[in-house]
């Protein structure tokens, strides 16, 4: 089970503003912050996401094939998260929709290029 995911950023204030505006849509709140990082946790102290300037002082970069999946309650919530991410300057990586097997999702990238997916399971094909 995932406890939390940490993503690197080269512009911490910009990343924090993005996630402060986006993550409340999935019930997340800030749980911790320091000089070089901020972290949010899911409802009921659930899995979290943190953004940080890399500890080694090198530039942050995106992992090819790496993705963070945000579980939501409905296709409508996945659509809302996707739309909000794009409104905040994120990039579309796959429009909201069914992907088979009751899997509904919407893919986007944050301002640093990290890939995300807002998803829910058990959705019936329309």
QUITA-V116589 format. One record per residue. N is the residue number from 1. PHI is phi in whole degrees, 0 to 359 (999 if undefined). OMEGA is omega as a letter, one per 30 degrees, with the letter a starting at -180 (999 if undefined). D_CENTER is the distance of its C-alpha to the mean C-alpha in whole Angstrom. Layout:
BEGIN
N&PHI&OMEGA&D_CENTER ; N&PHI&OMEGA&D_CENTER
END
This chain:
BEGIN
1&999&a&17 ; 2&281&l&14 ; 3&270&l&14 ; 4&196&l&11 ; 5&234&l&10 ; 6&245&a&11 ; 7&242&l&10 ; 8&278&l&13 ; 9&217&l&13 ; 10&260&a&17 ; 11&221&a&16 ; 12&300&a&15 ; 13&301&l&16 ; 14&294&l&14 ; 15&297&a&11 ; 16&296&l&12 ; 17&298&l&13 ; 18&300&a&10 ; 19&286&l&8 ; 20&299&a&11 ; 21&277&a&11 ; 22&273&a&8 ; 23&292&l&7 ; 24&300&l&11 ; 25&295&l&11 ; 26&250&l&9 ; 27&82&a&12 ; 28&272&l&10 ; 29&226&l&13 ; 30&297&l&14 ; 31&238&a&16 ; 32&199&l&17 ; 33&205&l&17 ; 34&216&a&20 ; 35&300&a&21 ; 36&241&a&19 ; 37&205&l&16 ; 38&218&l&14 ; 39&227&l&12 ; 40&238&l&11 ; 41&235&l&12 ; 42&285&l&11 ; 43&305&l&15 ; 44&57&l&18 ; 45&61&a&16 ; 46&287&a&14 ; 47&310&a&12 ; 48&237&l&10 ; 49&229&l&8 ; 50&235&l&10 ; 51&238&a&11 ; 52&210&l&14 ; 53&282&a&17 ; 54&305&a&18 ; 55&301&a&21 ; 56&282&l&23 ; 57&80&l&24 ; 58&278&l&23 ; 59&297&l&20 ; 60&288&l&17 ; 61&219&a&16 ; 62&271&l&14 ; 63&278&l&14 ; 64&290&a&16 ; 65&92&l&15 ; 66&272&l&12 ; 67&210&l&9 ; 68&252&a&6 ; 69&255&l&7 ; 70&258&a&6 ; 71&283&l&10 ; 72&237&a&11 ; 73&269&a&15 ; 74&202&l&16 ; 75&302&l&16 ; 76&296&l&16 ; 77&290&l&13 ; 78&299&l&11 ; 79&298&a&13 ; 80&295&l&13 ; 81&296&l&9 ; 82&301&a&10 ; 83&297&l&13 ; 84&295&l&11 ; 85&301&l&9 ; 86&293&l&12 ; 87&296&l&14 ; 88&276&l&12 ; 89&106&l&13 ; 90&291&a&10 ; 91&247&l&12 ; 92&290&l&13 ; 93&238&a&13 ; 94&155&a&14 ; 95&302&l&15 ; 96&303&l&15 ; 97&169&l&17 ; 98&288&l&19 ; 99&239&l&19 ; 100&105&l&22 ; 101&62&a&23 ; 102&77&a&21 ; 103&264&l&18 ; 104&248&a&16 ; 105&206&l&13 ; 106&216&a&11 ; 107&256&l&10 ; 108&206&l&8 ; 109&244&l&8 ; 110&281&a&7 ; 111&292&l&11 ; 112&264&l&11 ; 113&93&l&11 ; 114&289&a&8 ; 115&270&l&8 ; 116&230&l&5 ; 117&218&l&7 ; 118&262&a&8 ; 119&221&l&11 ; 120&216&a&14 ; 121&248&l&17 ; 122&79&a&21 ; 123&270&l&21 ; 124&279&l&24 ; 125&300&l&25 ; 126&294&999&26
END
